[in-house]
């Protein structure tokens, strides 16, 4: 190995190691800053109920000793037993083994575990981009773009459904690309394991095994993979995915195929029907216009990434047309086509099938790594373009300046709005996006509002009302243990000392005159606390 290769390798290791070390330290430093989302309690319940189901067969004595675990209902009686639990049950087990009994500590622990999984997702995106573009610097830039995606950054600490699924989808995509490039038995095993865990978090993940098999088959048709190799590794992969999906999901054990199909049908026709503020108008989640996911992705993603994605789609489309039925000519084109299918295919499916979406586009977060990889295709093309009129050097400086401006601007906004990066909108959302879209639909800002109340009102009993009192009540768990019981949540504002709201489903102002506390982020009003009686 030459001295130049060693020097480049050391340089890469220093930059990559420093980036991920700093990201890990940042996460460990700030994971306690985020509030509790509305879904976290039910997510934990999903894990605990399945854990109890397992423990009663494997270690029944644990139930007798653990009063927290023992209080949950049997799995067979649980309405949401079809939810994936590959993330929830392991962290529930760790929580009980560590005897984390305080409700606030339980939430902090879950936030830490969620971040660590999402941290793994960032590593996967780095590897995907570095492999595709054969340049570790492009891989690092892709990872940076993922970190500097304000909404996804915040969700990486508390969204144990969509953000965790996105991270595991990125990991499975990474193992899938490795398998497709060289379909060996070992790579088939690793990809099957990654896919099984991902599917057992959210059943939508079955699209990746389907695409893997399709691309593997076409590689054999094209002569890029020998048929015996394709059949051997492909069959092994199918058997392992199917077996591991069942093995990791206790709900499937009693009737694997029937329960799987039932869970898939429930996902396809999700049991949620409510009004959503979209483009300033309340719309039913079951009657959304076709452009709902497109608008949400476009309005909540930094503009540089959106532009890069559009350029990347055009370039991949041109290449695809030139290839005709062959689809791809080399490894890079194959990867591009896979990323395009993963980014665009699910959106088209949602539009065609009229699938239920709500709370932004969080159910489609899993497409975002592929979205960024296509954006990197556009960015690299722009970087390498050499227009004759301006000269290569000048154009390179323009691309670099635009990239630095985006990085600095987005990073500044994220620091300014911490820990409410989840309410980020870009310029495409227009003025006053809070009047067009739901903002803090997770209810994360309630924590700060309740902290203000207990810090400024020393009475032993304080009555608090909210548009939906139990939503605000979730954040009570994050208050110091000695202050939680001072708050009593009531449905009727006439019986309350304070009214607290995150304006979900109510974009306009309330008539209460005494607003004593307000939270603003992204130049929007996110939460208000009104004093009703003194």
Secondary structure, DSSP 4 states (H G I P E B T S, - for coil): --HHHHHHHHHHHHHHHHHHHHHHHHHHHHGGGS---TTHHHHHHHHHHHHHHHHHHH-HHHHHH-HHHHTSPPGGG-TTTTS--TTHHHHHHHHHHTT--SHHHHHHHHHHHHHHHHHHHHHHHHHHHHHHHT-HHHHHHHHHHHHT-HHHHHHTTT-TTHHHHHHHHHHHHHHHHHHHHS--HHHHHHHHHHHHHHHTT-GGGHHHHHHHHHHHHHHHHTTSS-HHHHHHHHHHHHHHHHHHHHHT-GGGTTSHHHHHHHHHHHHHT-S---EEEETTEEEETTS--TTHHHHHHHHHS-HHHHHHHHHHHHHHHHHHHHHGGG--SSHHHHHHHHHHHHHHHHHHHHHHHT----STTGGGGGGHHHHHHHHHHHHHHHHH---TTT-HHHHHHHHHHHHHHHHHHHHHHHHHHTT-GGG---GGG-S-GGGTB--STT-TTHHHHHHHHHHH---S-EEEEETTHHHHHHGGGGS-HHHHTTEEEES-GGG-SEEEE--TT--SPPS-S-EEEEEEETTEEEEEEEE---
